[in-house]
């Protein structure tokens, strides 16, 4: 989570891929200060349902990739209704990626 703070010094940060890192809810709460953020990848991380409220506070955010388990949670379903402009997506698995290529 300590590695998230320096990224916030980038005033025009629009996209950040944190999948497969040790980022947690605390790191995501710091991201809420990134006012131009449009995409966040959070699959395979330590984030929980608690981070969803922080993500909703980023008005420019349009896409969040989260773990499949979190994707099917009631909290994400509710968040999708509150912010229909924000899309929560599951990560592509290797087989799907191969088909797309």
C-alpha positions, 0 to 999 in steps of 0.5 A: 500500500505504501507504493500507492501514495507516490502515484498520487503525485501524478496529477493526470493519472488516468489508469493504474494496474494493481492486479496481482499486487499486495494492495489492500483496501487502505491503498484503494482508499488513498486512490480516491484522491486521484481525480482523473482516474478512469481505470483501476485493475484490482484483480488478484489483490487483497481488496475486499468489499470495503474498498467499493465505497472508496471507488465510488468516490472517484467521479472520473472512474469508469472501469474497475477490474476486480476478482470474480468473487468480489464481482458477484458480491451484493456490494458490487451489485448495489454499487453498479446501480448507484453508479451506472457509469462505472463498470465492474469487470472480471479479469479475463482468464488465460483461455479467454485471452487466447481466443481474443488474440 
